[in-house]
Amino acid sequence: MTILRPIFYLALLAFIVAAPFIAPEFRTQLATLWIFIILSMTWDMTGGQMGYNSLGNILFYGAGMYIAAVVGIAIVYNVGEYTNAAGGGIYKFTDTQYFLGMALGLVAAGVLCAGIAWILGYLLFGLRGPYFAIGTLGAAIAAGELVSNWEWVGGGQGIALPVYPGDDYENAKLFFYYLFAIVGVILFIFLRWFYSTRFAAAINAIRDDEEKAEAMGLHTLRYKLITWSIAAFFVGIAGGISGYQLIHFEPLETAFQTINLGIFMVVCVLLGGKGTLWGPIIGAILFHVVKEVTWNYLLGWQWVALGALIVITVVYFQDGLMGWLARVKPEWFGERVMEKPDMVAEPAE
Amino acid sequence: MDQIIGNIGLLFEFPVVNLKILLDGIMIGALFALAAYGLALVWGVMNVKNLAQGDFVIAGGYVAWTLDQNGIHPFLGIPVAFIVMWIIGWITYKLVIKRVIERDLFTSLLATFGLAIMFAQILNLMFGSDTQSIQLDMPTLYFADGFIDVPMSKLVGVVTALCLAFGVILFMKRSRMGQAIRATAQDARAARVLGIDTDKVYAFTFSLNSAICGAAGAIIVMAWVIQPFYGITYSIRAFVIVTAAGLGNLPGVIAAGLGIGALEQYGSHIFGIGYQQAIAVLLLLLVLFIRLLQQRRKRQVLQ
């Protein structure tokens, strides 16, 4: 086991690097899969590990998209004039400006989203359970509506960003795939370490019983704020990257897409299994594959099917794949299988 | 910014404008209150927070609209929408809601959110994404030198909504089933012990809620507009109202419903019509925050 583990991770890393060359026609799809993985893993930080089911994490995705885009434009041009022209050809970006703008934009997106999460969390973390879910959902919808009325960032039209330099569009696809992959791998390594710390034990305690955790002397609000801010940091960066990948985005359907991506990430986590390291990743892959395979054959009914998938997952399969595995094969999860006391009481044959 | 100040100035310059906004707000608020009453009923009796509430309203509206397209008078659409939505609510209960009652609240919230997405998309596929409404041949009343215009259709709609609400309240107070519903809300276990078939009560309550929403939608389509994706804002408004008023507080629900309607009208007058959805949602955050502060004073949290 101890030798197998590094080999497994190295093989996985090699696969991640090689994936866009194994399936070159699916490069954009694979990049989208990374968005799902990143968003699911970050959602699980609060939803699975801390017991705070947010329906509004998409807020950070949209905010990250806008922040990265605005910063990327602002280092060269006046944002108001740029969005007014709606990307009308007269604005040229050199390669240096493009990459510098993107790099600064992504950093700003991460940091500012973490800040937004801190402030929002300060206001909303007094809400528990369903109220927190509704409150965050409301915040995400409100953010989308407000941004779509904000002319400085393009209003309902959204922002058109410069295209990736060079003529070969395959380069751009590869670039964005690897950018997402780097963020995803860093997030995975971070979470693997993070879930083994005392800090994670504290947030698990908050999930299990917040009153008792507080009585034990944990400063619960601080733990909650830090966890959500870390999650928002990664979501913001992912949003920023996908803004540059999409080139053009608008507020309600792409950036603050509350009922699409905002709910998909929750379903991914539930499909895979809440509160586990691998659950969200497996769930995201499953969900994305099912979605993409069925998408083309449903002719307009795909959204209905997706709604049905949400309902079925939530109602019948809420433990997810990992939860189901943990039930049928507890020994795989390091639990010793033994006869429970109440099983002994059953009548003998 | 100047426009906003100008709009506020208008309110003081012509006080009669206030009256018009208030009247508009109260009329639509009455229908918000109706949907919110249904939500409070389901929430209180079965402890299910139904995020598909608004989509039931919109679906009811489309039932009436379809009838109108086929030449049937829209007033007949109200009882038909009531019955159709009753059946849809019953099916929804049997397929989904029944299985989430005993589960934690997030499960029911997410399951009904999935239902909301399904409903909105089905309506979109069936009727297209255009906004629809029924044109009634009714005069518009004018008051105060034409400053206040009250379309008869809205007035009739509000009166119908009031009759419906009164009927439901009377039913809850007087009938045997209403008694059983109230008993189940108080203590489902005790009600079961005393021989009440709680499953039947739950099914009835959910169907009733969906039927009320359907009728509200049939009224809305006569005087306002509907669109397949407007559902979620009606759900959120219902949540705002119930959260602000508390469960089992009927006068509170009515007052909050009218208040939300009026506040929204004021908001869209001052900030522009583009902000109407945003205002509905921001009101939710505001109400949650106020409730949170109230609870914090008692060193408690909202759960």
Interface residues (C-beta under 8 A of the other chain):
Chain A: N53 L55 L123 L124 G126 L127 R128 G129 P130 Y131 A133 I134 G135 G138 A139 I141 A142 E145 L146 S148 N149 I259 I263 V266 L270 G300 W301 W303 V304 L306 G307 A308 L309 I310 V311 V314 V315 Y316 Q318
Chain B: K49 V96 R99 V100 R103 D104 L105 F106 T107 L109 L110 A111 F113 G114 L115 A116 I117 M118 F119 Q121 I122 N124 L125 I232 I236 F239 T243 G272 G274 Y275 Q277 A278 V281 L282 L284 L285 L288 F289 L292 Q295 R296 V301 L302 Q303
